[in-house]
């Protein structure tokens, strides 16, 4: 009689996210890796309203989580701390995009393709105009 060996209980893979930001224009877009100031994955759906204006400081974006389902929707809420604009400009436009990196328990990694970029966001550095941040 053969001995029955029970297989170990499966372990779920971990899902991480990688982000990129691009300043500039549609014809001269250079994507650069960016580390978020904060990242949360939570239950919920992505808001249909988009903020077309950003600011110097914390800017928050939402995207659909890789493991989101219709029965259990999940959203990735990510914040970026933008302290200055490229080329010492007083205004610019930028976009954010992300991709998932799935790590299986055996160490194997699978990367998704990058998401469609966010809508354009206009950011104005009010300090360059001589207006202190927080002025009323």
Residue pairs with C-beta under 8 A, 6 or more apart in sequence:
11 105
13 102
13 103
13 104
13 105
14 102
14 103
15 41
15 65
15 66
15 67
15 100
15 101
15 102
15 103
16 100
16 101
16 103
17 39
17 66
17 76
17 78
17 98
17 99
17 100
17 101
18 33
18 98
18 99
18 100
18 101
18 111
19 33
19 34
19 35
19 36
19 78
19 80
19 96
19 97
19 98
20 31
20 32
20 33
20 34
20 96
20 97
20 98
20 114
21 31
21 32
21 34
21 80
21 94
21 95
21 96
22 29
22 30
22 31
22 32
22 94
22 95
22 97
22 117
23 85
23 86
23 92
23 93
23 94
24 30
24 86
24 92
24 93
24 94
25 93
29 95
31 97
31 114
34 80
34 96
36 78
36 79
36 80
37 58
37 79
37 80
37 81
38 77
38 78
38 79
39 76
39 77
39 78
39 79
40 76
40 77
40 78
41 65
41 74
41 75
41 76
41 77
42 74
42 75
42 77
43 72
43 73
43 74
43 75
44 73
44 74
44 75
45 73
45 75
46 62
46 63
46 64
46 75
47 62
50 118
50 119
51 121
52 119
52 120
52 121
52 122
53 121
53 122
53 123
53 124
54 82
54 94
54 121
54 122
54 123
55 82
55 123
55 124
55 133
56 82
56 83
56 84
56 85
56 123
56 125
56 126
56 127
56 133
57 81
57 82
57 83
57 133
58 79
58 80
58 81
59 79
59 80
59 82
59 121
59 123
60 77
60 78
60 79
60 80
61 77
61 78
61 79
61 80
61 96
61 118
62 75
62 76
62 77
62 78
63 75
63 76
63 78
63 98
63 115
64 73
64 74
64 75
64 76
65 74
65 75
65 76
66 100
66 102
66 112
67 74
68 74
68 75
76 98
78 96
78 98
80 96
82 94
82 123
84 125
85 91
85 92
85 123
85 125
86 92
89 125
89 128
90 124
90 125
90 128
90 129
91 122
91 123
91 124
91 125
92 122
92 123
93 120
93 121
93 122
93 123
94 120
94 121
94 123
95 117
95 118
95 119
95 120
95 121
96 117
96 118
96 121
97 114
97 115
97 116
97 117
97 118
98 114
98 115
99 111
99 112
99 113
99 114
99 115
100 111
100 112
101 109
101 110
101 111
101 112
102 109
102 110
102 111
102 112
103 109
104 110
126 132
126 133
126 135
127 133
